[in-house]
């Protein structure tokens, strides 16, 4: 069984590296697929919304 890291709070702000570690993807993937604000900072709620949109589009 693969253990997933616990999702951060929706209002948390993460760096590119932290989002990549949380989602287990490269930093390049994070930069291409998720909306950033404040120069490389990501609001967890925005990342979760983008993931939901990607799932619906697939």
Buried (B, 14 or more C-beta within 10 A) or exposed (E): EEEEEEEBEEEBBBBBEBBBBBBEBEBEEBBEBBEBEEEBEBBBEBBBBBEEEEEEEE
